Amino acid sequence: MTVKSSISLTDEQDAFVRSLVAAGRYPSASAVLQQGIDLLRRQVEADEADVAALRAILRERLEGPFLSAEAMSEQVEAMIARKRRDVAS
């Protein structure tokens, strides 16, 4: 379903939208705005997932055993090494 809505854009935003349509990258200003909203929605969802993951890590850390600074540094270094290996492969 499509809902008609009235929005306000700055002159700069309007010029950008029109340039995308004129260049043939989008069929209409509505298509540009729909794409922008979809991208923003995905970004917000990703940010919310990141925050939830960080909260879970913090909760787990607070409830878990205490590690010395040295032990924590070793774990962080091992994690970084694993990530670098994963990226390299």
N, C-alpha and C positions, 0 to 999 in steps of 0.2 A: 504494500500500500504506500502511496506517496502522499505526503502532507505538504501543502503550500505554506510557505512561511516568508515573512518579510524580514530582511536583515539590513543592517547598516555596515558599510565598509568604509575604511579610510580611502582617500584618493589613491594612495600608494597601493593598498590591497586591491582596489578595483582595477588599477592599471596592470597589476601583475596577473590577475584573473583574466582580463581581456587579452593580455599578451599570450597566455597559454592557449586560449581559444583561437586567437588569430594564427598562432603557429600550428594549429591543427592537432595539438596534443590532447585536447579535450573537445567534445562536441558542443559544450555549453558551459556557462558560468555555473549552473546547477551541478554539473558533473564535477567541476573543479572543487566546489564546496563539499559535495558528498565525499569525494576522495579525501579531502582534508579532514573531514569529521571522522571518517573511518580510520585514518592514520592516527588521529588524536585518541580515539577510543582504544585502539590497540596499544598505544603508548601508556595510557592511563591504566589499562589492565595489566600491562607488563610491570609498571611501577608498583601497582598494588600487590602483585605476586612477589616482587622483590622485597617489599616491606614485610609481607607475611613470612617469607623465608627468613629474613633477618630476625624477625621476632621469634620465630621457632628456634633459630640458632642461639639467640640470647637466652631464651627460656631453658633450652637444653643445657647451655653453659652454666646458668645460674643453679640448676638442679643437679649438675654433674659434679664430679670430683674436682678438687682444686689442683691445678697444675702450676708448677714453678715457672718462672719466666723462661728459664733455660729449656724446660720440657715443651713449653708452648712455642718457643722459637724453633725448636727442632720439628715440631708438627707442622708449623707454618711453612718452613723450608721444604719439607717433604711434600706438602700439598702443592706448593708452587712448582716443584720439580715434576710432579705428576701432571699438572695442568700443561706445562711446557711440552712434556712428552706427548700428551694427547693432541695438542695443537700441531706439533711437528709431524704426527703420523696421519 
